[in-house]
Amino acid sequence: MKSEHAIQSEIMLAVSRHGCTIIRTNVGTVRTQDGRLFSAGPPPGWPDLTGFRHSDGRMILIECKNARGRLREDQKRFAAMIKRYPAVIYGVCRSAEDAVRLIEGDNDGKSN
């Protein structure tokens, strides 16, 4: 079974080839020199990939999962919230093919 990281890389290439700009949404926690923890990145639940479609400027948010991957509760809450906005294309994708279908409109904003 492919790792989510491998799937994510394949999705980024495929989406880029289909008239979109897409980036990996990095998150992490680091300890500062004075010992404090600093959390960088978007809020919990934000998808793995963030971008936009060149043809109309619509925002693209893709959560990458492998064949057995399931959404965490914070990801489910985010999905329920973001699907209310027609300017955002959101979906959970398990392959590059899923992502291309998403951005081409076959599952526009309606993926699980």
Backbone bond lengths (Angstrom), bond angles and torsions (degrees), N, CA, C in turn:
res aa  C-N    CA-C-N  psi(-1)  N-CA   C-N-CA  omega(-1)  CA-C   N-CA-C  phi
1 M - - - 1.447 - - 1.533 108.70 -
2 K 1.334 115.70 137.07 1.463 120.85 179.36 1.518 110.50 -70.21
3 S 1.309 115.16 148.24 1.465 120.33 175.44 1.524 109.14 -77.45
4 E 1.331 116.13 157.89 1.460 120.02 176.34 1.527 110.48 -62.55
5 H 1.325 117.26 -33.14 1.458 120.39 179.05 1.538 110.44 -63.76
6 A 1.339 117.33 -44.20 1.466 121.10 178.66 1.526 110.56 -63.61
7 I 1.326 116.76 -43.23 1.467 121.38 178.66 1.524 109.72 -62.18
8 Q 1.312 116.42 -42.92 1.462 121.63 179.23 1.533 110.85 -58.75
9 S 1.309 117.39 -45.46 1.466 121.39 178.97 1.522 111.54 -62.19
10 E 1.320 117.38 -43.13 1.465 121.48 178.38 1.525 110.92 -63.82
11 I 1.331 116.82 -40.09 1.460 121.25 178.74 1.528 110.28 -64.09
12 M 1.322 116.74 -44.23 1.464 119.83 -179.65 1.530 111.08 -59.12
13 L 1.326 117.81 -43.79 1.464 121.20 178.68 1.523 111.07 -64.07
14 A 1.317 116.94 -47.53 1.462 120.93 -177.24 1.522 112.02 -63.47
15 V 1.312 117.06 -44.51 1.465 121.08 -178.76 1.533 110.06 -66.77
16 S 1.317 116.83 -38.60 1.466 120.75 177.96 1.528 111.02 -62.39
17 R 1.308 116.41 -36.20 1.474 121.11 179.55 1.523 112.41 -74.37
18 H 1.318 117.37 -11.86 1.462 122.01 -178.84 1.524 112.09 -109.95
19 G 1.320 116.33 37.63 1.458 120.46 170.87 1.515 115.36 74.00
20 C 1.317 116.50 36.58 1.463 120.57 178.78 1.529 110.01 -134.40
21 T 1.305 115.15 155.49 1.460 121.78 168.80 1.513 106.09 -106.49
22 I 1.324 116.80 130.89 1.467 120.85 -176.16 1.525 109.11 -142.63
23 I 1.322 116.04 140.26 1.460 121.27 178.10 1.520 109.87 -132.51
24 R 1.306 114.73 155.48 1.463 120.85 174.04 1.517 108.02 -76.79
25 T 1.304 116.05 133.40 1.454 121.28 179.07 1.524 108.03 -88.46
26 N 1.316 116.38 103.92 1.461 120.60 -177.28 1.520 112.01 -84.55
27 V 1.302 115.71 140.39 1.452 122.72 175.45 1.518 108.68 -136.45
28 G 1.294 116.45 159.64 1.456 119.43 177.04 1.511 112.12 170.98
29 T 1.297 114.68 166.59 1.459 122.11 177.10 1.522 107.89 -125.47
30 V 1.323 115.06 132.83 1.465 120.42 178.45 1.517 109.28 -128.54
31 R 1.314 115.27 156.59 1.457 120.99 176.30 1.530 107.71 -97.96
32 T 1.326 116.11 127.31 1.460 121.15 179.28 1.530 109.53 -75.32
33 Q 1.320 116.52 169.85 1.463 120.59 -179.32 1.520 112.30 -60.20
34 D 1.334 117.04 -30.24 1.466 118.96 179.78 1.533 112.85 -90.72
35 G 1.358 116.80 11.49 1.455 120.71 172.70 1.515 116.39 92.53
36 R 1.336 118.23 -3.90 1.471 120.14 179.02 1.528 110.20 -78.53
37 L 1.343 115.69 151.20 1.454 120.49 174.27 1.523 109.03 -90.85
38 F 1.317 115.92 137.52 1.447 122.34 179.86 1.520 108.25 -125.41
39 S 1.329 117.15 121.81 1.465 121.54 177.51 1.519 109.26 -96.48
40 A 1.323 115.72 125.10 1.456 121.18 -179.50 1.522 109.76 -111.54
41 G 1.311 115.59 145.52 1.455 120.45 176.09 1.510 112.06 110.68
42 P 1.323 115.24 -175.63 1.458 121.39 -177.25 1.530 111.94 -73.81
43 P 1.327 116.79 175.47 1.466 120.34 -179.37 1.528 112.28 -69.61
44 P 1.334 117.21 162.07 1.469 121.08 177.87 1.526 111.00 -55.57
45 G 1.327 114.94 140.27 1.455 120.44 178.82 1.519 113.73 96.48
46 W 1.358 117.60 -15.72 1.459 120.57 -179.71 1.533 109.16 -62.93
47 P 1.338 118.55 139.22 1.468 121.57 -176.74 1.529 114.80 -65.44
48 D 1.326 114.60 165.37 1.461 122.49 -176.92 1.525 113.42 -67.41
49 L 1.329 116.81 -35.66 1.456 121.47 -175.62 1.528 110.92 -123.02
50 T 1.330 115.25 138.86 1.459 122.36 -178.96 1.525 108.13 -130.76
51 G 1.321 116.90 137.49 1.454 118.75 179.34 1.517 112.37 -172.10
52 F 1.345 114.78 -161.91 1.463 120.02 177.54 1.524 109.59 -149.91
53 R 1.334 114.46 154.76 1.454 122.23 178.56 1.521 107.97 -92.38
54 H 1.313 117.55 125.70 1.456 121.84 -175.29 1.524 113.09 -63.03
55 S 1.319 118.04 -34.71 1.461 121.14 -173.95 1.520 113.71 -63.90
56 D 1.319 116.95 -31.95 1.472 118.85 -177.00 1.531 113.94 -139.50
57 G 1.321 117.26 0.54 1.464 120.66 177.60 1.514 115.17 77.11
58 R 1.344 118.26 4.45 1.467 119.74 -179.59 1.519 110.60 -64.68
59 M 1.315 114.83 139.46 1.460 121.73 178.43 1.525 109.40 -71.01
60 I 1.337 116.27 143.03 1.461 122.85 177.40 1.524 108.22 -119.53
61 L 1.317 116.34 128.77 1.460 122.80 175.17 1.526 107.44 -129.19
62 I 1.330 116.33 121.01 1.465 120.86 -177.08 1.517 109.80 -125.08
63 E 1.318 115.31 125.65 1.459 122.46 171.55 1.517 106.53 -95.41
64 C 1.326 118.09 122.15 1.458 123.25 -178.17 1.527 109.96 -95.68
65 K 1.315 115.47 130.87 1.463 121.28 177.43 1.518 109.11 -137.38
66 N 1.329 116.48 148.86 1.458 119.19 173.18 1.527 108.50 -84.64
67 A 1.325 116.64 -174.05 1.469 120.94 -173.78 1.528 113.27 -57.60
68 R 1.321 117.20 -32.33 1.468 120.23 -178.43 1.521 113.67 -104.25
69 G 1.320 117.29 -4.06 1.457 120.92 -176.14 1.519 112.96 -65.51
70 R 1.313 116.23 141.26 1.465 122.91 179.07 1.520 109.11 -126.66
71 L 1.316 115.56 151.64 1.463 119.95 177.79 1.523 110.93 -70.79
72 R 1.344 115.58 138.84 1.467 120.96 171.16 1.531 107.58 -75.18
73 E 1.306 115.98 166.81 1.467 120.03 -179.38 1.524 112.24 -59.50
74 D 1.351 117.83 -41.41 1.469 119.24 179.44 1.531 110.69 -65.56
75 Q 1.328 117.94 -32.75 1.454 121.55 177.38 1.532 110.92 -70.60
76 K 1.320 116.63 -37.45 1.476 120.42 176.20 1.526 110.86 -63.84
77 R 1.326 116.73 -42.73 1.471 120.09 178.17 1.518 110.87 -63.49
78 F 1.337 116.92 -43.07 1.453 120.25 178.99 1.528 110.20 -61.60
79 A 1.328 117.36 -45.66 1.468 121.52 -179.46 1.520 110.90 -59.06
80 A 1.324 117.39 -45.16 1.466 120.83 179.83 1.528 111.18 -61.72
81 M 1.318 116.44 -38.33 1.467 120.68 -179.27 1.524 111.03 -71.81
82 I 1.324 118.84 -48.21 1.467 121.71 -170.67 1.525 112.17 -73.54
83 K 1.315 118.25 -25.93 1.463 121.22 -179.48 1.527 112.19 -66.24
84 R 1.323 117.70 -12.09 1.471 120.72 178.27 1.520 112.38 -77.18
85 Y 1.331 117.55 -11.19 1.465 121.24 -173.83 1.533 110.55 -104.79
86 P 1.335 117.01 112.18 1.470 119.83 -177.06 1.526 114.38 -67.17
87 A 1.319 118.80 -16.01 1.464 121.25 179.29 1.531 111.95 -80.10
88 V 1.338 116.79 -3.70 1.468 121.22 -176.56 1.524 109.54 -114.79
89 I 1.311 115.42 131.36 1.465 122.21 171.64 1.522 105.65 -98.83
90 Y 1.319 116.96 114.10 1.459 121.81 -177.74 1.515 109.68 -124.88
91 G 1.325 116.29 141.34 1.444 119.38 173.75 1.510 112.49 -166.45
92 V 1.317 114.05 159.52 1.462 122.21 172.20 1.524 105.53 -98.47
93 C 1.321 116.75 122.20 1.462 121.05 -175.99 1.523 109.97 -121.93
94 R 1.327 114.42 137.14 1.453 121.58 -179.89 1.530 112.05 -109.56
95 S 1.335 115.83 1.82 1.465 120.66 179.45 1.521 108.92 -161.54
96 A 1.336 115.17 166.65 1.463 120.33 175.28 1.523 110.08 -63.29
97 E 1.320 116.79 -35.77 1.467 120.40 179.08 1.526 110.93 -62.68
98 D 1.334 117.07 -42.34 1.474 120.62 175.96 1.524 110.27 -56.99
99 A 1.330 116.20 -44.25 1.466 120.68 -176.47 1.526 111.44 -66.48
100 V 1.321 117.19 -40.99 1.463 119.93 178.80 1.527 109.89 -64.62
101 R 1.336 117.49 -42.97 1.470 120.11 176.48 1.526 110.41 -59.24
102 L 1.321 116.43 -41.20 1.458 121.12 -179.86 1.524 111.19 -60.55
103 I 1.327 117.18 -51.53 1.461 119.35 -175.48 1.533 112.14 -73.44
104 E 1.328 117.01 -22.61 1.469 119.81 176.99 1.512 111.71 -83.31
105 G 1.329 116.87 -7.66 1.455 119.34 173.57 1.495 117.15 103.96
106 D 1.335 119.15 -4.02 1.454 120.16 -177.92 1.524 112.35 -62.97
107 N 1.325 117.52 -33.49 1.460 121.85 178.28 1.516 109.47 -127.42
108 D 1.312 116.97 29.82 1.459 124.17 -171.44 1.534 113.06 -45.13
109 G 1.343 115.32 103.69 1.469 120.71 176.01 1.505 114.42 72.81
110 K 1.314 117.85 7.94 1.466 119.01 -175.06 1.514 113.46 -117.35
111 S 1.327 118.36 6.98 1.468 119.50 178.85 1.519 109.93 -65.99
112 N 1.321 114.82 158.88 1.452 120.17 -178.01 1.481 109.24 -63.63
